[in-house]
Amino acid sequence: MGVVPYGYADGFMRCLSNKYSFMTEAGPVKQRGRICMDMCMIDITDKYSIDVGSEIEIFKGEQSDRNYGGNGRNNSSRTCHVL
C-alpha cells in the first residue's frame, strides 16, 4: 500500500472511496479504503518501480473521466472541488 497526501480536505470526494484510480509511471493504481481528511491509500501491489517520492497524476484524461463519470457530474466539475 502507498499513501498519497490528498484527501477530502483537498476536495477529493469521499464518495469516490474504493472507486478511483490514479495514474503512475507504472500504470494505473486503484485507491483503496476510505478517503481520509488529508490522505488516501493506493494499492501498489506488483508496481515495483513506485517508491517514496514517486509522482502520481490525479486527473489523467480518460481515467479521470471514468472516475467522475458515475457521479452525475460534468467533466469540468472535477476541478471545482480541488482547493
SENU-489757 format. One line per field, with one value per residue: x, y, z negated of N, C-alpha, C in turn; residue in one letter. Coordinates in steps of 0.2 Angstrom, whole numbers. Last residue first. Example, Ala and Ser with C-alpha at 12.3 -4.5 7.8 and 13.67 -1.06 7.14 Angstrom:
! residues 2
nxx	(64:66)
nyy	(-11:-28)
nzz	(-35:-39)
caxx	(68:62)
cayy	(-5:-22)
cazz	(-36:-39)
cxx	(64:66)
cyy	(0:-16)
czz	(-39:-39)
type	(s:a)
This chain:
! residues 83
nxx	(-46:-57:-69:-67:-63:-74:-83:-80:-89:-103:-110:-114:-104:-97:-86:-75:-68:-68:-60:-48:-45:-44:-34:-31:-28:-17:-3:12:29:38:41:46:41:37:42:33:19:13:3:-2:-16:-17:-25:-25:-26:-34:-46:-47:-57:-55:-48:-38:-37:-26:-16:-10:9:20:19:1:-15:-28:-45:-59:-66:-63:-72:-80:-86:-76:-68:-55:-52:-44:-51:-50:-33:-17:-4:-5:4:2:4)
nyy	(112:104:105:109:98:91:98:96:84:84:70:58:49:42:50:50:40:42:54:49:41:50:62:62:69:65:56:55:52:46:46:30:21:10:-2:-12:-16:-26:-15:-3:5:19:30:48:62:71:64:49:37:20:9:13:17:8:14:13:13:18:31:32:38:32:29:25:18:19:34:44:50:60:69:80:92:92:85:72:71:67:61:43:28:11:-6)
nzz	(19:30:36:49:56:59:67:80:83:72:62:59:56:66:70:63:68:82:82:78:89:99:91:75:60:53:55:45:42:28:15:13:29:41:47:44:42:35:26:23:20:9:-2:-7:-17:-25:-28:-18:-10:-14:-2:12:29:41:54:70:72:68:65:63:60:49:47:36:28:14:13:18:8:4:16:13:7:-3:-12:-7:-1:1:1:2:-2:3:0)
caxx	(-44:-50:-69:-71:-58:-69:-84:-77:-81:-100:-106:-119:-106:-103:-92:-80:-69:-71:-67:-52:-45:-50:-38:-27:-33:-23:-7:6:24:36:43:44:45:35:45:39:21:16:5:4:-14:-17:-21:-28:-23:-28:-45:-46:-53:-59:-50:-41:-37:-33:-16:-15:2:20:24:8:-10:-23:-38:-55:-69:-63:-68:-75:-90:-76:-74:-56:-58:-41:-49:-56:-39:-23:-6:-5:0:5:0)
cayy	(118:105:103:114:103:88:99:101:84:85:77:63:53:39:49:55:40:36:54:54:38:45:60:59:69:64:60:52:56:45:52:36:22:15:5:-11:-10:-28:-22:-3:-2:16:24:42:57:74:71:52:43:26:11:8:20:9:11:15:12:10:29:32:36:37:26:30:19:12:29:40:46:53:67:73:92:95:92:76:69:70:66:49:34:18:0)
cazz	(16:28:29:44:53:55:60:78:83:79:63:61:50:62:74:61:61:79:85:73:82:99:96:81:66:50:59:47:44:35:19:10:22:37:49:41:45:41:27:27:20:16:-1:-4:-13:-21:-28:-24:-9:-15:-9:8:22:38:47:66:74:68:71:60:65:51:49:40:34:17:9:23:11:0:13:15:12:3:-14:-6:-4:5:-3:6:-5:3:0)
cxx	(-37:-48:-62:-70:-61:-64:-78:-78:-78:-92:-104:-116:-111:-106:-98:-87:-74:-73:-71:-59:-49:-50:-44:-33:-29:-29:-14:2:18:30:41:46:43:38:43:43:28:18:7:7:-8:-14:-22:-23:-28:-24:-40:-46:-53:-54:-54:-43:-41:-32:-23:-15:-3:13:23:12:-3:-18:-34:-48:-64:-66:-69:-71:-86:-81:-74:-62:-59:-46:-47:-56:-45:-29:-11:-7:1:1:4)
cyy	(121:112:104:112:108:93:96:102:90:85:78:70:58:43:46:54:45:37:48:54:43:42:56:57:67:64:59:57:52:49:51:42:28:15:11:-5:-8:-21:-23:-10:-2:9:22:36:52:68:74:60:47:32:17:11:14:12:13:11:14:8:21:30:37:34:32:26:23:12:22:35:42:48:60:70:85:95:96:84:73:67:70:55:40:23:6)
czz	(18:25:26:37:49:52:56:70:80:78:70:62:52:57:71:65:59:72:82:76:77:92:95:86:72:55:56:51:46:36:26:14:19:30:45:42:42:45:34:28:25:15:6:-3:-11:-18:-24:-23:-15:-14:-8:1:18:31:44:59:69:71:72:66:62:56:51:42:39:25:13:19:17:4:10:12:15:9:-8:-8:-3:2:0:2:0:1:0)
type	(l:v:h:c:t:r:s:s:n:n:r:g:n:g:g:y:n:r:d:s:q:e:g:k:f:i:e:i:e:s:g:v:d:i:s:y:k:d:t:i:d:i:m:c:m:d:m:c:i:r:g:r:q:k:v:p:g:a:e:t:m:f:s:y:k:n:s:l:c:r:m:f:g:d:a:y:g:y:p:v:v:g:m)
